[in-house]
Amino acid sequence: MIEIREYREGDLEALRGIWNEVVREGEAFPQLNELTAEGAREFFAAQDFTAAAVEDGRVLGLYILHPNNVGRCGHQANASYAVSGAARGRGLGEALVRHSLGRARELGYRLLIFNAVVENNARARALYERLGFVKIGLVPGGFLYKDGSYQDTVLYYHTL
């Protein structure tokens, strides 16, 4: 049974490892640099909510939730999701997205917005669309791959 809960200090190294795995793959996250131990501590603490997906004491995935904008647009949330390569294909991504929708609502957000879903990330896009996210549009060449090529990104929103 997988539990999705707020992260704890003892989760930091596992969270960092999973986050950095996705950064190294270079296919979904915009970050170029991996998190250091201290950087991870600061980064995850700075979010409105950082979730850890835990099974039998092992962290298998995470999400971060934070404002997408400020002031008059501060009611918009943004989130990022990461699942350990060893745990992919088990529905964990869907559980994380569903949990984040509820948590964003609890935090008072009215919308969850994704600014840059890589267009050829078919599994993520199918999941978001199945869960009711609405495609807003396309940003031509919005994502830079490690090989120097560009891929379009898709914008989505979900009303909370």
FIBAMI-679389 format. One line per field, with one value per residue: residue number from 1; x, y, z of N, C-alpha, C, O in turn. Coordinates in steps of 0.1 Angstrom, whole numbers, plus 2048, in hexadecimal, padded with zeros to 3 digits. Each point is the difference from the previous one (the first is absolute). Example, Ala and Ser with C-alpha at 12.3 -4.5 7.8 and 13.67 -1.06 7.14 Angstrom:
<sites>
n	(1; 2)
n.u	(884; 7F2)
n.v	(7C7; 80B)
n.w	(84E; 7F2)
ca.u	(7F7; 809)
ca.v	(80C; 80B)
ca.w	(800; 800)
c.u	(809; 7F8)
c.v	(80C; 80B)
c.w	(800; 808)
o.u	(80A; 805)
o.v	(800; 80B)
o.w	(807; 801)
</sites>
This chain:
<sites>
n	(1; 2; 3; 4; 5; 6; 7; 8; 9; 10; 11; 12; 13; 14; 15; 16; 17; 18; 19; 20; 21; 22; 23; 24; 25; 26; 27; 28; 29; 30; 31; 32; 33; 34; 35; 36; 37; 38; 39; 40; 41; 42; 43; 44; 45; 46; 47; 48; 49; 50; 51; 52; 53; 54; 55; 56; 57; 58; 59; 60; 61; 62; 63; 64; 65; 66; 67; 68; 69; 70; 71; 72; 73; 74; 75; 76; 77; 78; 79; 80; 81; 82; 83; 84; 85; 86; 87; 88; 89; 90; 91; 92; 93; 94; 95; 96; 97; 98; 99; 100; 101; 102; 103; 104; 105; 106; 107; 108; 109; 110; 111; 112; 113; 114; 115; 116; 117; 118; 119; 120; 121; 122; 123; 124; 125; 126; 127; 128; 129; 130; 131; 132; 133; 134; 135; 136; 137; 138; 139; 140; 141; 142; 143; 144; 145; 146; 147; 148; 149; 150; 151; 152; 153; 154; 155; 156; 157; 158; 159; 160)
n.u	(808; 7F4; 814; 7EB; 816; 7F6; 809; 80E; 802; 7F3; 7F1; 807; 808; 7F1; 7FA; 80E; 7FF; 7EF; 801; 80D; 7F4; 7F1; 808; 804; 7EE; 7FD; 7F4; 80A; 812; 7F4; 7F9; 80C; 7F8; 812; 7F0; 804; 812; 814; 80C; 80A; 813; 813; 80D; 80B; 814; 80E; 802; 7F3; 808; 806; 7FC; 7F8; 80B; 7F0; 814; 7F0; 7F3; 7F4; 812; 7EA; 7F8; 7FD; 7FC; 800; 7FF; 7F9; 807; 7EB; 7F3; 801; 803; 801; 817; 7FE; 7F0; 812; 7F4; 811; 800; 80A; 803; 7FF; 806; 800; 815; 80B; 7FE; 811; 7F1; 806; 805; 815; 807; 7F9; 80C; 813; 7FE; 7FD; 812; 80C; 7F7; 803; 813; 801; 7F6; 80A; 80D; 7EF; 80C; 807; 816; 7F9; 812; 7F9; 812; 804; 7EC; 810; 804; 816; 7FB; 806; 814; 813; 80A; 80B; 815; 812; 808; 810; 813; 801; 814; 802; 7FB; 814; 811; 805; 80F; 7FB; 801; 7EC; 802; 80B; 800; 7FF; 7EF; 7F4; 7F9; 7F6; 7F9; 7F2; 7F9; 7FC; 7F1; 806; 7EB; 804; 7EC; 806)
n.v	(7F4; 807; 804; 809; 804; 80A; 80E; 7EF; 808; 7F4; 810; 80E; 7F3; 7F9; 80D; 802; 7EF; 801; 80C; 7F9; 7F2; 808; 806; 7F1; 7FA; 80F; 7F3; 804; 7F7; 810; 7F5; 812; 80F; 7F4; 7F3; 814; 7F7; 80A; 7FA; 7EC; 800; 808; 7F3; 7EF; 807; 801; 7EA; 804; 7F7; 7F6; 7FA; 7F5; 7F9; 7FC; 7F6; 7FA; 813; 7F5; 80C; 802; 80C; 80B; 80C; 80C; 80A; 809; 812; 803; 806; 813; 805; 811; 7FE; 80E; 809; 80B; 7EE; 7FC; 7F4; 7F7; 7F6; 7F6; 7F7; 7F8; 805; 801; 816; 803; 810; 80E; 80E; 7F9; 7FA; 7EC; 7EE; 7FC; 7F6; 7E9; 7F3; 7FD; 7EF; 7EB; 7F5; 7F9; 7ED; 7EC; 7FC; 7F4; 7ED; 80F; 806; 7F1; 80B; 7FA; 806; 7EF; 800; 7F5; 80F; 801; 811; 7F1; 7F8; 80C; 800; 7ED; 7FF; 80B; 7F7; 7F0; 80B; 7FE; 7F4; 815; 7F5; 805; 7F4; 80D; 7F3; 80F; 7EA; 7F8; 7F0; 806; 7F9; 7EC; 7F6; 809; 7EB; 805; 806; 7F8; 815; 7F1; 80D; 7FF; 7F9; 807; 7FC; 813)
n.w	(800; 7EF; 80A; 800; 7FF; 812; 7F1; 7FD; 815; 80D; 7FE; 810; 810; 80F; 811; 811; 80F; 80F; 812; 811; 80D; 80E; 814; 810; 80B; 811; 80F; 813; 80A; 809; 813; 806; 80F; 801; 807; 807; 80A; 7FE; 7EF; 802; 80B; 7F6; 7F3; 809; 808; 7EE; 800; 7EE; 7ED; 813; 7EB; 812; 7EE; 810; 7FC; 80E; 803; 7F0; 801; 7FF; 812; 7ED; 812; 7EC; 815; 7EC; 80C; 7F9; 811; 7F5; 816; 7F1; 801; 811; 7F3; 7F8; 7FD; 80E; 7ED; 812; 7EC; 813; 7EC; 814; 7FA; 814; 802; 7F1; 7FA; 810; 7EF; 7FE; 7EB; 7F9; 806; 7F3; 7EC; 7FF; 803; 7EE; 7F4; 806; 7F9; 7EB; 7FB; 804; 7EE; 7F9; 7FD; 7F1; 802; 7F1; 806; 7EC; 80B; 80D; 7F7; 80A; 7F0; 7FE; 80C; 7F0; 806; 7FD; 7EC; 7FB; 808; 7F7; 7ED; 804; 803; 7EA; 7FF; 807; 7ED; 809; 806; 7EE; 80B; 7F0; 7FC; 804; 7F0; 813; 7EB; 80B; 7F5; 810; 804; 7ED; 815; 7F1; 803; 810; 7F5; 816; 7FC; 815; 7F7; 80B)
ca.u	(7F8; 808; 7FB; 805; 800; 80A; 80E; 807; 80E; 806; 7FD; 807; 80A; 7F9; 7F9; 80B; 804; 7F6; 800; 80C; 7FE; 7F8; 808; 80B; 7FA; 7FF; 7F5; 7F4; 802; 808; 80C; 80C; 809; 7FB; 7FF; 80A; 7F9; 7FB; 7F7; 7F4; 7FA; 7FA; 7F6; 7F4; 7FA; 7FB; 7F4; 7F4; 7FE; 809; 7FB; 808; 7F8; 808; 7FB; 809; 80C; 808; 7FB; 7FF; 7FC; 7FD; 7FB; 802; 7F5; 804; 7F9; 804; 801; 7FF; 7F6; 7F2; 800; 805; 7F7; 804; 80B; 808; 805; 809; 7FF; 80B; 7FF; 80C; 800; 7FD; 7F2; 7F8; 7F7; 7F8; 7F5; 805; 7FE; 7F2; 7FD; 806; 7F8; 7F3; 803; 804; 7F4; 7FA; 808; 800; 7F3; 801; 809; 7F8; 801; 7F4; 804; 80E; 805; 80D; 805; 80A; 800; 807; 7F6; 801; 7FE; 7F3; 7FA; 7FB; 7F5; 7F4; 7FB; 7FA; 7F4; 7F6; 7FC; 7F8; 807; 7FC; 80B; 7FE; 807; 80D; 80B; 809; 80E; 801; 808; 80E; 806; 80F; 807; 800; 7F4; 7F4; 7F3; 7F5; 7FA; 7F2; 7FB; 7F4; 7FB; 7F5; 7F9; 7FE)
ca.v	(80C; 80D; 80C; 80D; 808; 80B; 7FB; 801; 802; 7F4; 7FD; 809; 7FA; 7F8; 80A; 806; 7F6; 7FE; 80D; 801; 7F6; 807; 80B; 7F9; 7FA; 80B; 7FF; 805; 80C; 80B; 802; 7FA; 7FB; 7F7; 805; 7FC; 7FD; 80D; 806; 7F8; 803; 80E; 800; 7F9; 808; 80C; 7FE; 800; 7F3; 7F6; 7F3; 7F4; 7F4; 7F6; 7F3; 7F8; 808; 805; 80B; 7FC; 80B; 80D; 80B; 80D; 809; 80D; 809; 801; 80E; 808; 80B; 7FD; 7F2; 7F8; 7F4; 7F5; 7F7; 7F8; 7F5; 7F7; 7F2; 7F7; 7F2; 7F8; 7F7; 7F2; 7FF; 805; 7F6; 7FA; 809; 80A; 80D; 803; 802; 80D; 80B; 801; 806; 80E; 808; 802; 809; 80E; 805; 803; 80C; 80C; 803; 7FE; 7F9; 7F9; 803; 7FB; 809; 7FA; 7F1; 7FD; 7FB; 7F2; 7F9; 7FB; 7FA; 80A; 807; 7F8; 800; 80D; 801; 7F7; 805; 80C; 80C; 806; 805; 80F; 803; 7FA; 809; 7FA; 7FF; 805; 7F8; 7FD; 7F3; 800; 800; 80D; 801; 806; 7F9; 808; 7FD; 801; 806; 7FA; 804; 7F9; 808; 7F9)
ca.w	(800; 7FF; 807; 7FB; 80C; 800; 801; 80D; 7FF; 7FD; 7F2; 7F8; 7F7; 7F5; 7F7; 7F8; 7F7; 7F5; 7F9; 7F8; 7F5; 7F5; 7FA; 7F7; 7F4; 7F7; 7F7; 806; 808; 7FA; 807; 7FA; 80B; 80B; 80D; 80A; 80C; 806; 7F6; 801; 80C; 7FE; 7F5; 804; 80B; 7FB; 7F9; 809; 804; 7FA; 803; 7FE; 7FE; 808; 801; 808; 805; 7F5; 7F8; 7F1; 7F7; 807; 7F8; 807; 7FD; 803; 7F8; 7F2; 7FE; 80C; 800; 7FB; 7FA; 80A; 802; 7F6; 804; 7F7; 807; 7F9; 805; 7FD; 805; 7FF; 7F5; 804; 804; 7F6; 7FA; 80B; 803; 80B; 7FB; 801; 80E; 804; 7FA; 807; 80D; 7FF; 7FE; 80D; 809; 7FA; 804; 80F; 802; 7FB; 7F2; 7F7; 7F4; 7FF; 7F3; 7FB; 7F6; 7F7; 7FF; 7F3; 7F7; 7FE; 80C; 7FD; 80C; 809; 7FA; 800; 80E; 803; 7F9; 806; 80D; 7FE; 7FC; 7F3; 7F9; 7FD; 7F4; 7FD; 7FF; 7F7; 805; 80E; 808; 7FA; 803; 802; 7F4; 7FA; 7F8; 807; 7FF; 804; 80D; 801; 80D; 805; 80D; 806; 809; 80D)
c.u	(809; 7F9; 806; 7FE; 80A; 80E; 805; 80F; 807; 7FE; 809; 809; 7F9; 7F9; 80B; 804; 7F6; 7FF; 80B; 800; 7F9; 808; 80B; 7FA; 7FE; 7F4; 7F3; 802; 809; 80E; 80C; 809; 7F8; 800; 80C; 7F8; 7FA; 7F6; 7F2; 7F8; 7F9; 7F5; 7F3; 7F9; 7F9; 7F2; 7F4; 7FD; 809; 7FB; 80A; 7F6; 809; 7F9; 80A; 80C; 808; 7F9; 801; 7FD; 7FD; 7F9; 803; 7F4; 803; 7F8; 806; 803; 7FE; 7F4; 7F3; 7FF; 805; 7F7; 803; 80C; 807; 806; 80A; 800; 80C; 7FE; 80D; 7FE; 7FB; 7F1; 7F7; 7F7; 7F7; 7F4; 804; 7FE; 7F2; 7FC; 806; 7F8; 7F3; 802; 803; 7F4; 7F9; 808; 800; 7F3; 800; 808; 7F9; 803; 7F4; 803; 80D; 804; 80E; 804; 808; 800; 806; 7F6; 800; 800; 7F2; 7F9; 7FB; 7F5; 7F3; 7FA; 7F9; 7F2; 7F5; 7FB; 7F9; 807; 7FC; 80D; 7FD; 806; 80E; 80A; 80A; 80F; 802; 809; 80D; 804; 80F; 808; 800; 7F3; 7F5; 7F4; 7F5; 7FB; 7F1; 7FC; 7F2; 7FB; 7F5; 7FA; 7FE; 7F3)
c.v	(80D; 80B; 80C; 80A; 80B; 7FA; 803; 802; 7F4; 7FB; 808; 7F9; 7F8; 80A; 806; 7F6; 7FF; 80D; 800; 7F6; 806; 80B; 7F9; 7FB; 80B; 800; 806; 80D; 80A; 802; 7FA; 7FA; 7F8; 808; 7FB; 7FC; 80D; 807; 7F9; 804; 80E; 7FF; 7F9; 808; 80C; 7FE; 801; 7F3; 7F7; 7F3; 7F5; 7F4; 7F5; 7F3; 7F8; 808; 805; 80B; 7FD; 80C; 80C; 809; 80D; 809; 80E; 80A; 800; 80F; 807; 80A; 7FC; 7F3; 7F6; 7F4; 7F5; 7F9; 7FA; 7F4; 7F8; 7F3; 7F8; 7F2; 7F9; 7F7; 7F2; 7FF; 805; 7F5; 7FA; 809; 80B; 80E; 805; 803; 80E; 80C; 801; 806; 80F; 808; 803; 809; 80E; 807; 804; 80C; 80C; 804; 7FD; 7F9; 7F9; 801; 7F9; 808; 7F9; 7F1; 7FD; 7F8; 7F1; 7F7; 7FA; 7FA; 80A; 808; 7F8; 800; 80D; 802; 7F7; 805; 80E; 80D; 804; 806; 80F; 803; 7F9; 80B; 7FA; 801; 804; 7F7; 7FC; 7F2; 800; 800; 80D; 802; 806; 7F9; 80A; 7FC; 803; 806; 7FA; 808; 7F7; 809; 7F8; 803)
c.w	(800; 808; 7FA; 80C; 7FF; 803; 80E; 7FE; 7FB; 7F1; 7F7; 7F6; 7F5; 7F7; 7F7; 7F5; 7F4; 7F8; 7F6; 7F4; 7F4; 7FA; 7F7; 7F3; 7F5; 7F7; 805; 808; 7F9; 806; 7F8; 80A; 80A; 80D; 809; 80D; 807; 7F7; 801; 80D; 7FF; 7F6; 804; 80B; 7FB; 7F9; 80A; 805; 7F8; 805; 7FD; 7FE; 806; 800; 808; 805; 7F5; 7F9; 7F1; 7F7; 809; 7F7; 809; 7FB; 805; 7F7; 7F1; 7FD; 80D; 800; 7FB; 7F8; 80A; 803; 7F7; 806; 7F5; 807; 7F6; 807; 7FC; 806; 7FD; 7F3; 803; 803; 7F5; 7FA; 80A; 804; 80B; 7FB; 801; 80F; 805; 7FA; 807; 80E; 7FF; 7FD; 80D; 809; 7FC; 804; 80F; 803; 7FB; 7F2; 7F9; 7F3; 802; 7F2; 7FD; 7F5; 7F5; 800; 7F2; 7F7; 7FE; 80C; 801; 80D; 80A; 7FA; 800; 80F; 804; 7FA; 806; 80D; 7FF; 7FD; 7F2; 7FA; 7FC; 7F3; 800; 7FF; 7F6; 805; 80E; 809; 7F9; 805; 802; 7F3; 7F8; 7F7; 809; 7FE; 805; 80E; 800; 80E; 803; 80C; 804; 80B; 80D; 807)
o.u	(809; 7F4; 80C; 7F5; 809; 801; 7FB; 805; 809; 806; 800; 800; 804; 800; 7FD; 802; 804; 800; 7FF; 806; 804; 7FF; 802; 806; 800; 801; 7F6; 7F8; 809; 809; 7FF; 808; 7F5; 808; 802; 7F4; 7F4; 7F6; 7F6; 7F4; 7F4; 7F5; 7F5; 7F4; 7F6; 7FA; 801; 7FC; 801; 7FF; 808; 7F7; 80B; 7F4; 80C; 80B; 80A; 7F4; 80B; 803; 801; 7FF; 801; 7FC; 805; 7F9; 80C; 807; 7FF; 7FA; 7FA; 7F5; 803; 804; 7F8; 80A; 7FB; 802; 7FF; 7FE; 806; 7FC; 805; 7F6; 7F9; 7FB; 7F3; 803; 7F9; 7F9; 7F7; 7FC; 7FE; 7F9; 7F9; 7FE; 7FC; 7F8; 7FB; 7FF; 7FB; 7FA; 7FF; 7FF; 7FB; 7FD; 806; 7FB; 7F7; 7F7; 809; 7F9; 808; 7FA; 801; 80A; 7FA; 7FA; 7F6; 803; 7F7; 7F4; 7F5; 7F6; 7F6; 7F4; 7F5; 7F7; 7F4; 7F5; 7FD; 7FA; 7FE; 807; 7F6; 7FB; 803; 7FD; 807; 805; 80A; 803; 800; 802; 806; 80B; 805; 7FF; 800; 7FE; 803; 802; 7FC; 806; 7F8; 808; 7F9; 807; 7FD; 7FD)
o.v	(801; 802; 801; 802; 800; 7F7; 809; 7FC; 800; 7F7; 7FC; 804; 800; 7FE; 801; 804; 7FF; 7FF; 804; 802; 7FF; 802; 805; 801; 7FE; 806; 801; 809; 7FD; 806; 7F5; 7F6; 802; 809; 7F4; 803; 800; 805; 807; 802; 801; 806; 806; 7FF; 805; 80A; 7FF; 7FE; 801; 7FD; 801; 7FF; 7FD; 7FF; 7FF; 7FA; 808; 7FF; 7FD; 7FF; 800; 7FF; 7FF; 7FE; 801; 7FB; 7FF; 803; 7FA; 801; 7F6; 7FC; 7F5; 7F7; 7F6; 805; 7FF; 801; 802; 7FF; 802; 7FF; 801; 7FA; 7FA; 7F5; 800; 7F4; 7F6; 7FD; 807; 809; 80C; 80A; 807; 809; 80C; 809; 807; 80C; 80B; 809; 809; 80B; 80B; 807; 80B; 80B; 7F8; 7FA; 805; 7FC; 800; 801; 806; 7FA; 804; 7F6; 7F9; 7F5; 805; 802; 7FF; 803; 806; 800; 800; 805; 804; 7FD; 806; 80B; 7F8; 807; 803; 807; 7F8; 80B; 7F6; 80A; 805; 805; 7FC; 7FE; 80A; 804; 801; 80B; 800; 7FA; 808; 7F5; 809; 7FC; 7FE; 806; 7F9; 805; 7F4; 7FB)
o.w	(808; 7FE; 7FE; 805; 7F7; 808; 807; 7F5; 7F8; 7FB; 7F4; 7F4; 7F5; 7F4; 7F4; 7F4; 7F5; 7F4; 7F4; 7F6; 7F5; 7F4; 7F4; 7F6; 7F4; 7F5; 7F9; 7FF; 7F9; 7FA; 7FB; 7FD; 804; 802; 800; 800; 803; 804; 7FF; 800; 804; 802; 7FE; 801; 806; 7FD; 80C; 80C; 7F4; 80C; 7F7; 808; 7FA; 801; 7FD; 800; 803; 7FC; 7FB; 7F4; 80C; 7F4; 80C; 7F4; 80B; 7F7; 7FE; 7F7; 80B; 7F5; 805; 7FD; 7FC; 808; 800; 804; 7F4; 80C; 7F4; 80C; 7F5; 80C; 7F5; 7FE; 7F8; 801; 803; 801; 7FC; 80A; 805; 808; 804; 803; 808; 808; 804; 804; 808; 804; 802; 807; 808; 804; 804; 80A; 801; 7FB; 804; 7FA; 808; 7F7; 809; 7F6; 7F5; 804; 7F6; 804; 800; 800; 807; 802; 805; 807; 803; 801; 805; 806; 800; 804; 80A; 800; 7F7; 806; 7FA; 7F7; 808; 7FB; 804; 804; 804; 80C; 7F4; 80C; 7FC; 800; 7F5; 7FB; 80C; 7F5; 809; 804; 7F8; 80A; 7F7; 807; 7F8; 808; 800; 80B)
</sites>
